[in-house]
Structures are given as structure tokens and as C-alpha cells.
Amino acid sequence: MKCPFCGAIDTQVIDSRVSEAGDSIRRRRRCAACQKRFTTYEKAELRLPQVVKQDGRRADFDPERLRVGFQRALHKRPVPTGFVDQALDRITQQVLALGEREIPSRQLGEMVMQELYRLDKVAYIRFASVYRSFKDVEDFRDAIREVEPPPKKPRKQRDA
């Protein structure tokens, strides 16, 4: 680490401490040339991928854009904000776990649909209608069939 006072390259770590949140390390250093002390912080840099749109354009991955999509789909639905935050965190973790520099918007949309399916079936249908560009009522029927539970089979009664 280069000394901010004299520019010397030879510095020594005197003390290291993990932050309270556990997401960074604070290091006290001393320059071997001028003997001045300074503090540095080390933090993990997470590089989120670029989202490749249908038309080939690229945009930065933005969890806030996903949040807007969730809010539109969940408008007037009884889903707590905390659940939405957790869903967004899961999507972000999935995207990071891919380790790719780019992710197709289609793949991201499927992740959103999975989370909406778990949260609220009506929101899932709303999102799917826009995401999959429903053309007619039959498209809605197909989507509703996806979320409907299978019919229960009548139980056979046993003779006593």
C-alpha cells in the first residue's frame, strides 16, 4: 500500500480489525520511510453482471428496477415489504452465484417469476401477462392453470 504522505511503497500493517457488520476490515498502517500512520479499509467488491436485453442492448443490473416490477405486480396485494426484500436478495444472490459478466434479461425475468409464484399467485399472473406478452384470454387461462392446485381425488370409504 502506497503511503498517502510521502508516496513510499513500503508500509507496514500495525493493527487489523473487522468492522461490526463484518463486511470490511480496518487496517492501521505505518510508512517505513516517513513513519506516519494512516488507516485503510478493505471491502469485498461485488461486480454485478450486465443485463442483456432482447434487442441486444446492455444495462447494469439494478435491484431497484426489479423492485419496481415487484411493486407493480403486487399492487394492492397483501404481501409484506419484508417478503419482497427477501425475494430481491435471493435473486441478487442467484445472479452473483452465476459468476457471469452478463445475464440475459429472459433469465432474470424467470427468476422474478419464480419469486412471484412463491409470494402471490395473482401477482405472478400479472407479471406473466406483461413478461410473456399475453395475446388473448387463452394465454391467461394457461397461466391460471399453472397456479391452480390439481383437483383432489375423492377418497374411497372403507367398510367398517
C-alpha positions in Angstrom: 0.0 0.0 0.0 1.4 3.4 -1.0 1.9 6.0 1.7 -0.5 8.9 1.2 2.0 11.3 2.7 5.3 10.6 1.0 4.4 8.1 -1.7 6.7 5.4 -0.4 5.6 1.9 -1.3 6.9 0.2 1.9 4.2 0.3 4.5 3.6 -2.0 7.5 0.2 -3.1 8.9 0.2 -2.3 12.7 -3.4 -3.4 13.5 -6.3 -5.1 11.7 -9.9 -5.1 12.9 -13.1 -6.5 11.3 -16.0 -4.0 11.3 -19.0 -4.5 13.5 -21.1 -5.5 10.5 -18.4 -7.9 9.4 -18.3 -6.6 5.9 -15.0 -4.7 6.0 -11.5 -4.7 7.6 -9.9 -1.6 9.1 -6.1 -1.6 8.9 -3.8 0.8 10.7 -0.6 1.2 8.7 2.8 2.9 9.3 5.0 4.1 6.5 8.6 2.7 6.7 10.0 5.9 5.1 8.3 8.8 6.9 6.9 6.9 10.0 3.5 8.5 9.6 0.4 6.4 10.3 -2.8 6.1 8.3 -5.9 3.9 8.0 -7.1 1.8 5.1 -10.4 -0.1 4.7 -10.7 -3.3 2.8 -14.1 -4.3 1.5 -15.2 -7.0 -0.9 -16.1 -5.7 -4.3 -19.1 -7.4 -5.8 -19.4 -7.0 -9.5 -23.0 -7.5 -10.7 -23.4 -8.5 -14.3 -24.7 -6.5 -17.2 -28.3 -7.4 -18.3 -28.5 -8.2 -22.0 -31.9 -7.1 -23.3 -33.9 -8.8 -26.0 -32.7 -6.2 -28.6 -29.1 -6.7 -27.6 -28.7 -3.5 -25.5 -26.9 -3.8 -22.2 -27.8 -2.3 -18.9 -26.4 -2.5 -15.4 -28.1 -5.0 -13.1 -30.3 -2.8 -10.9 -32.2 -4.3 -8.0 -34.3 -1.2 -7.8 -35.7 -1.8 -11.3 -36.6 -5.3 -10.1 -38.3 -3.8 -7.0 -40.4 -1.6 -9.3 -41.5 -4.7 -11.2 -42.4 -6.4 -8.0 -44.4 -3.4 -6.8 -46.4 -3.2 -10.0 -47.2 -6.9 -9.9 -48.0 -6.8 -6.2 -50.1 -3.6 -6.3 -52.9 -3.9 -3.7 -51.9 -7.4 -2.8 -51.4 -8.5 0.8 -47.6 -9.2 0.6 -45.4 -7.6 3.3 -42.5 -5.5 2.1 -40.1 -7.7 4.0 -41.0 -10.6 1.8 -40.3 -8.6 -1.3 -36.9 -7.6 0.1 -36.1 -11.2 0.8 -37.1 -12.2 -2.7 -34.9 -9.4 -4.2 -32.0 -10.6 -2.0 -32.5 -14.2 -3.3 -32.5 -13.0 -6.9 -29.3 -10.9 -6.3 -27.6 -13.8 -4.7 -28.6 -16.1 -7.6 -27.2 -13.6 -10.1 -23.9 -13.3 -8.1 -23.7 -17.0 -7.8 -23.8 -17.4 -11.6 -20.4 -15.6 -11.7 -21.1 -14.3 -15.2 -20.3 -10.9 -16.7 -23.7 -10.8 -18.5 -27.1 -12.3 -17.9 -29.9 -12.4 -20.4 -33.0 -10.4 -19.4 -35.0 -13.6 -20.1 -33.2 -15.5 -17.4 -33.6 -12.6 -14.9 -37.4 -12.4 -15.7 -37.7 -16.2 -15.0 -36.1 -15.6 -11.6 -38.6 -12.9 -10.9 -41.5 -15.1 -11.9 -40.3 -17.9 -9.6 -40.2 -15.5 -6.7 -43.6 -14.0 -7.5 -45.1 -17.5 -7.8 -43.9 -18.2 -4.3 -45.2 -14.8 -3.0 -48.6 -14.4 -4.6 -50.3 -16.2 -7.5 -52.2 -13.1 -8.7 -49.0 -11.1 -8.8 -47.4 -13.9 -10.7 -50.3 -13.8 -13.3 -50.0 -10.0 -13.6 -46.3 -10.1 -14.2 -46.5 -13.1 -16.6 -49.1 -11.2 -18.7 -46.7 -8.5 -19.4 -43.5 -10.5 -19.4 -44.8 -13.2 -21.7 -46.8 -10.7 -23.8 -50.2 -12.4 -23.5 -52.1 -12.0 -26.7 -55.6 -13.3 -25.7 -57.7 -14.7 -22.9 -56.4 -18.2 -23.6 -52.9 -17.1 -22.6 -54.4 -16.0 -19.2 -56.2 -19.4 -18.9 -53.0 -21.2 -19.4 -51.2 -19.1 -16.8 -54.1 -19.7 -14.3 -53.9 -23.4 -14.9 -50.2 -23.2 -13.9 -51.1 -21.8 -10.5 -54.3 -23.8 -9.7 -53.8 -26.7 -7.5 -54.6 -30.1 -9.0 -58.2 -31.3 -8.3 -58.4 -33.5 -5.2 -59.3 -37.1 -5.8 -62.2 -38.4 -3.7 -61.1 -40.8 -1.0 -62.5 -44.3 -1.1 -64.5 -45.1 2.0 -63.6 -48.2 3.9 -66.2 -50.6 5.1 -66.3 -50.9 8.8 
